[in-house]
Amino acid sequence: MSDQSFPIFDLGAFEAAGDQEKRRLGAEVDEICRSTGFLAIANHGVDDAVVQGVWAKTHAFFDRPADVKQRVKAPYPGYPYGYLGPGTEALAKSRNVDTPPDLKESFNGGPLAVPPDMTDPEALGFCYAATIWPEGPEGFVDAWKAYYRSMEDLARRIMRVFATALGLDEHFFDSYVDTPISALRALNYPEQRVAPQPGQLRAGAHTDYGSLTILLPQPGSKGLEIIAPDGQWTPVPPVAGAFVINIGDLMALWTNDRWVSTVHRVVNPPPEEGGMQRRQSLAFFHQPNWFAEIACLPSCLPPGEEPKYAPVLSGPYLMGKFKSTVTAKAG
């Protein structure tokens, strides 16, 4: 899959279009989400200065000595935010596949504010837990928050594309995502100086848990792969100036599997292709409101059939999936 064949969607053109053209463009997204669930979003309107700011600050954070990064580590296994060092996560475990820990480290942050009416103790103890901010590099927190806000806005706009693609009112999902419990994750795949263990990847095969993920891979990097419709692992290239979008489990539940929550992974390319080199990415995991009930959309249920899945609540579903990926080592 080259960047010439990888589907690229012009968000700005959609937002400027009339109703008929929006429906046509929505039908294109519906077809993509039925087949792979992965596409690139171009003409997205996100300020490049915001992107470059968070890119530089997270890169500088990962350059810091290990003992400095460990000062902001997650305090116990299952705590969602702060620094997770190498050996603390195995994403394949979320699919009940036992593998060695993934070859990566990450910094993770959650919502920037708590809704004033939120009293659920599980929500407050998990999704709205405090982000453990590092003391440096200078400007890290401001750059992170600016990028997070930009991703919240972009995700809301993409959900309107999704509503149109599903034949719904463009604003159908607005009330489900007005206080989302999204998380931002900066990922660093360190330079590999020793060969990985058998079955050990940079990120094990998994699906994402929420509505959609907005990924910003390092320009020119390799390693991200999806299972294509033919059943083969297929590389996903970075697309210059665009974000890579994939739908998550909750979108598959919402659509009764009309849309595919695609299995993906980050592999170790051969050394001659830069496989041993450091790689970085930013992933924004968009998640509907804590109490949002995700139930089969009527437009996705054929007459006379029953939904494949029972309704779930967004927050508790996310919490259970996340904790299943954490190894016994706190990091």
Secondary structure, 3 states (H helix, E strand, C coil): CCCCCCCEEEHHHHHHCCHHHHHHHHHHHHHHHHHCCEEEEECCCCCHHHHHHHHHHHHHHHCCCHHHHHHHECCCCCCCCEEECCCCECHHHHHCCCCCCCCCEEEEECCCCCCCCCCCHHHHHCCCCCCCCCCCCCCHHHHHHHHHHHHHHHHHHHHHHHHHHCCCCCCCCHHHCCCECCEEEEEEECCCCCCCCCCCCCEEEECCCCCEEEEEECCCCCCEEEECCCCCEEECCCCCCCEEEEECHHHHHHCCCCCCCCCEEECCCCHHHCCCCCEEEEEEEECCECCCEECCCHHHCCCCCCCCCCCEEHHHHHHHHHHCCECCCCC
